[in-house]
């Protein structure tokens, strides 16, 4: 009878430990899923920002911005010779 009680106690202790380990594992799994979701969202945001950057820095977009801000191409600029000071 004592052996059965002893083995029963060992069984309950191991079952309790296994239940605790399973609970901890489920918490880690939940955290991992949240991190993977966040990583996916951040990758999508990075892709959107890269596309936006490429659109804003495209040569035609830069040219339109420059013309809107008063810049003119070098080929159309008026080039004057520097004035020489006479001694």
Helices and strands as residue ranges (DSSP letters): H 2-56, H 59-68, G 74-76
